[in-house]
């Protein structure tokens, strides 16, 4: 699905950019977000709500990225919770 691959590339970049700066393989963990979706496929609100990564730069990038992605149109809007898992690829 195009949305899934677009999301994965965009959100992984948020993590990879900070990992490249830190150059520390121990920099890994999760970020939990809540996305409030409207029926038009637009994110009304996106919040980082927890996880184990504890990095504001990655969290802010994720929130901004997810806010601007297109989502499927829905019969009913609502909140979606998702947890991103990040670990070095090398």
C-alpha positions as a Python dict, from the first residue, in 0.01 Angstrom:
ca = {
    (1, 'X'): (0, 0, 0),
    (2, 'X'): (140, 340, -101),
    (3, 'X'): (42, 512, 225),
    (4, 'X'): (227, 255, 432),
    (5, 'X'): (551, 280, 232),
    (6, 'X'): (532, 662, 227),
    (7, 'X'): (481, 670, 603),
    (8, 'X'): (764, 427, 675),
    (9, 'X'): (1018, 622, 468),
    (10, 'X'): (916, 957, 617),
    (11, 'X'): (904, 842, 979),
    (12, 'X'): (1224, 640, 957),
    (13, 'X'): (1404, 953, 835),
    (14, 'X'): (1307, 1130, 1160),
    (15, 'X'): (1494, 865, 1355),
    (16, 'X'): (1780, 811, 1108),
    (17, 'X'): (1875, 1181, 1099),
    (18, 'X'): (1919, 1192, 1478),
    (19, 'X'): (2094, 853, 1482),
    (20, 'X'): (2342, 982, 1222),
    (21, 'X'): (2422, 1278, 1450),
    (22, 'X'): (2458, 1063, 1762),
    (23, 'X'): (2645, 774, 1596),
    (24, 'X'): (2544, 552, 1888),
    (25, 'X'): (2394, 209, 1821),
    (26, 'X'): (2239, 216, 2169),
    (27, 'X'): (2005, 494, 2049),
    (28, 'X'): (1693, 289, 1991),
    (29, 'X'): (1342, 254, 2127),
    (30, 'X'): (979, 333, 2062),
    (31, 'X'): (761, 640, 2019),
    (32, 'X'): (385, 614, 2072),
    (33, 'X'): (162, 865, 1893),
    (34, 'X'): (-209, 939, 1882),
    (35, 'X'): (-345, 1069, 1552),
    (36, 'X'): (-689, 1230, 1547),
    (37, 'X'): (-832, 1179, 1199),
    (38, 'X'): (-1117, 1361, 1031),
    (39, 'X'): (-1351, 1197, 783),
    (40, 'X'): (-1171, 1382, 501),
    (41, 'X'): (-847, 1191, 553),
    (42, 'X'): (-670, 1478, 726),
    (43, 'X'): (-497, 1461, 1063),
    (44, 'X'): (-671, 1703, 1299),
    (45, 'X'): (-417, 1655, 1575),
    (46, 'X'): (-106, 1444, 1634),
    (47, 'X'): (60, 1394, 1972),
    (48, 'X'): (359, 1194, 2092),
    (49, 'X'): (230, 1025, 2407),
    (50, 'X'): (511, 806, 2528),
    (51, 'X'): (753, 532, 2441),
    (52, 'X'): (1110, 447, 2534),
    (53, 'X'): (1315, 656, 2288),
    (54, 'X'): (1273, 979, 2488),
    (55, 'X'): (1405, 1212, 2219),
    (56, 'X'): (1216, 1537, 2157),
    (57, 'X'): (1376, 1593, 1816),
    (58, 'X'): (1252, 1258, 1683),
    (59, 'X'): (910, 1305, 1848),
    (60, 'X'): (864, 1655, 1702),
    (61, 'X'): (968, 1534, 1357),
    (62, 'X'): (722, 1242, 1377),
    (63, 'X'): (437, 1470, 1484),
    (64, 'X'): (509, 1714, 1201),
    (65, 'X'): (548, 1437, 942),
    (66, 'X'): (232, 1252, 1045),
    (67, 'X'): (32, 1574, 1054),
    (68, 'X'): (103, 1633, 685),
    (69, 'X'): (47, 1283, 546),
    (70, 'X'): (-274, 1195, 362),
    (71, 'X'): (-488, 928, 523),
    (72, 'X'): (-780, 730, 382),
    (73, 'X'): (-1119, 898, 396),
    (74, 'X'): (-1331, 757, 678),
    (75, 'X'): (-1700, 718, 748),
    (76, 'X'): (-1631, 829, 1106),
    (77, 'X'): (-1332, 1026, 1230),
    (78, 'X'): (-1152, 927, 1546),
    (79, 'X'): (-825, 863, 1720),
    (80, 'X'): (-566, 608, 1614),
    (81, 'X'): (-279, 505, 1840),
    (82, 'X'): (40, 374, 1683),
    (83, 'X'): (378, 278, 1827),
    (84, 'X'): (688, 323, 1611),
    (85, 'X'): (985, 98, 1687),
    (86, 'X'): (1328, 236, 1598),
    (87, 'X'): (1665, 61, 1597),
    (88, 'X'): (1980, 109, 1391),
    (89, 'X'): (1989, -72, 1058),
    (90, 'X'): (2366, -110, 1070),
}
